[in-house]
Amino acid sequence: MTPSELQQRLSLTDAQRLALETYAELLQKWQARINLVAPATLPDLWSRHFLDSAQLLSHMKDLPGPVLDFGSGAGFPGLVLSILGRDDVTMVESDRRKVAFLQEVARMTGVKPTLEACRIESLRPIRAGIITARALAPVHKLLRYAAPYADEKTVFLFLKGEQADAELTTAQNTWKMAVTKAPSISDSRGVVLRLEEVSRA
């Protein structure tokens, strides 16, 4: 996938496409110094990372924020969501080198997400409307991390792969939730999990 193909697929503005191109250039530059993404995924950066992250926008349409993105890493999905128009994103990342990268991309693209350089367990009190995560931890652990920052109205959007059903089965031993699964538009093996009305079982 090319930047132009992504722009057409998602009806992006020219400014949004250019910001993502700047992001991609910085990622490839910094990747030589710190491991931001799996090296094998770099040739398919636009589909594997940008499209995968951007698809969450359609799932959070009309949902109130703020958006709390756990384990943002190289900025997927939190920084992509910020570039594409969510102005209420808080990204949580404990790796200081990755935080420096996120700060540089935000500066160069002109977006202003909130960056929290800490472990999730050390995060200041925040009440999130939406909690996102990608390639961070199994669902039951994500819900445990999220508990201090969520209430009955919080919507969870997790990008998951082939183990999604097994993770849900484990999570439902300790959590009650309404589950919606949508196929990923970037990976035929992936799903977007939307969890609502989450509470301890």
C-alpha positions as a printed Julia matrix, in Angstrom:
201×3 Matrix{Float64}:
   0.0     0.0    0.0
   1.21    3.51  -0.87
   0.46    6.79   0.91
  -1.84    7.77  -1.97
  -3.72    4.47  -1.75
  -4.19    4.97   1.99
  -5.41    8.51   1.36
  -7.98    7.26  -1.14
  -9.04    4.33   1.05
  -9.7     6.54   4.09
 -10.64    9.82   2.34
  -7.75   11.64   3.99
  -6.93   15.27   3.33
  -3.65   16.14   1.65
  -2.43   17.58   4.95
  -3.18   14.32   6.77
  -1.39   12.27   4.11
   1.65   14.56   4.27
   1.72   14.32   8.07
   1.67   10.52   7.87
   4.45   10.61   5.27
   6.53   12.72   7.68
   5.73   10.19  10.41
   6.85    7.3    8.19
  10.11    9.02   7.28
  10.92    9.68  10.92
  10.05    6.11  11.87
  12.4     4.67   9.28
  15.16    7.06  10.39
  14.76    6.3   14.1
  14.33    2.56  13.49
  18.04    2.37  12.76
  18.74    3.42  16.37
  15.86    1.97  18.39
  13.53   -0.91  17.68
  10.2     0.83  17.05
   8.47   -1.85  14.97
   9.35   -5.36  13.88
  11.87   -4.94  11.03
   9.99   -7.42   8.84
   6.95   -5.09   8.83
   8.77   -2.05   7.41
   8.15   -2.91   3.73
   4.4    -3.0    4.48
   4.37   -0.01   6.81
   1.33    1.71   5.29
  -1.01   -1.24   5.56
   0.47   -3.07   8.55
   0.71   -0.06  10.84
  -0.99    3.06   9.47
  -4.14    1.47   8.01
  -4.38   -0.94  10.94
  -4.34    1.96  13.41
  -6.52    4.31  11.37
  -9.39    1.82  11.14
 -10.2     2.51  14.79
 -11.51    5.96  13.86
 -14.66    4.48  12.35
 -15.23    2.42  15.5
 -15.04    5.46  17.77
 -17.21    7.75  15.7
 -19.5     9.76  17.99
 -17.89    8.25  21.11
 -16.8    10.79  23.72
 -13.19   10.8   24.84
 -10.69   11.19  26.1
  -8.91    8.39  24.27
  -6.36    6.61  26.46
  -3.84    4.6   24.42
  -1.92    2.01  26.43
   1.62    1.04  25.46
   1.78    3.43  22.51
   5.26    2.3   21.44
   5.91    3.8   18.02
   2.53    5.58  18.14
   0.18    2.9   16.88
  -2.69    3.55  17.16
  -2.61    6.67  19.35
  -0.46    8.99  17.25
  -2.19    7.99  14.01
  -5.58    8.77  15.6
  -4.25   12.13  16.7
  -2.98   13.0   13.21
  -6.31   11.95  11.7
  -8.35   14.27  13.89
  -8.82   13.02  17.46
  -7.69   15.93  19.6
  -8.22   14.14  22.91
  -5.6    11.36  22.78
  -3.39   10.53  25.76
  -0.59    8.07  25.0
   1.05    6.04  27.75
   4.56    4.75  27.06
   7.24    3.85  29.59
  10.22    3.58  27.2
  11.88    7.0   27.25
  13.46    6.51  23.82
  10.07    5.79  22.29
   8.62    8.8   24.1
  11.34   10.96  22.52
  10.36    9.57  19.12
   6.67   10.29  19.74
   7.5    13.84  20.82
   9.52   14.42  17.65
   6.76   13.09  15.37
   4.18   15.21  17.19
   6.4    18.29  16.8
   7.07   17.68  13.11
   3.42   16.96  12.27
   1.93   19.72  14.4
  -0.36   17.54  16.51
  -0.61   17.83  20.27
  -1.51   14.53  21.95
  -0.78   14.23  25.66
   2.26   12.03  26.29
   2.61   10.22  29.61
   6.11    8.79  30.04
   5.33    6.18  32.67
   4.1     2.67  33.27
   0.33    2.24  33.1
   0.25    1.39  36.81
   1.88    4.77  37.6
  -0.41    6.88  35.43
  -2.05    9.92  37.03
  -5.82    9.65  37.62
  -7.67    9.84  34.29
 -11.24    8.83  33.47
 -11.2     7.56  29.88
 -14.11    7.45  27.48
 -12.21    5.14  25.13
  -9.24    2.88  25.87
  -7.14    1.51  23.01
  -4.25   -0.93  22.8
  -2.37   -2.78  20.09
   0.09   -5.64  20.53
   0.53   -4.95  24.24
  -1.0    -7.71  26.36
  -3.83  -10.29  26.43
  -7.35   -8.96  26.97
  -7.6    -9.99  30.64
  -4.41   -8.1   31.46
  -5.51   -5.04  29.47
  -8.76   -4.91  31.43
  -6.85   -5.19  34.7
  -4.56   -2.33  33.65
  -7.59   -0.28  32.58
  -9.73   -0.76  35.69
  -8.53    2.39  37.55
  -9.2     4.58  34.5
 -12.51    3.18  33.28
 -16.15    3.18  34.32
 -19.3     1.47  33.04
 -19.45    3.85  30.07
 -15.88    3.33  28.88
 -15.54    1.63  25.49
 -12.49   -0.57  24.88
 -11.1    -0.92  21.34
  -8.35   -3.51  21.01
  -6.61   -4.5   17.77
  -6.11   -8.25  18.0
  -4.91  -11.19  15.92
  -5.66  -14.89  15.68
  -5.68  -15.41  19.46
  -8.57  -13.01  20.04
 -11.16  -15.7   20.83
  -8.83  -17.52  23.23
  -8.02  -14.23  24.97
 -11.72  -13.43  25.34
 -12.41  -16.86  26.82
  -9.72  -16.28  29.45
 -10.91  -12.74  30.16
 -14.5   -13.83  30.66
 -13.44  -15.94  33.63
 -12.95  -12.72  35.59
 -14.77  -10.04  33.6
 -18.29   -9.48  32.34
 -18.58   -7.56  29.08
 -20.56   -7.0   25.91
 -18.34   -8.03  22.99
 -18.48   -6.89  19.37
 -15.97   -8.3   16.89
 -15.3    -6.64  13.54
 -12.91   -8.0   10.91
  -9.74   -6.0   10.49
  -9.48   -4.1    7.2
  -5.69   -4.43   7.24
  -5.22   -8.12   8.07
  -7.55  -11.0    7.21
  -6.47  -12.76  10.43
  -7.1    -9.75  12.63
 -10.12   -8.34  14.46
 -11.15   -5.16  16.19
 -12.56   -6.02  19.6
 -15.08   -3.56  21.02
 -15.84   -4.23  24.67
 -18.55   -2.36  26.56
 -20.3    -2.55  29.93
 -17.18   -4.08  31.42
 -17.21   -5.09  35.07
 -15.66   -7.75  37.26
 -17.43  -11.09  37.11
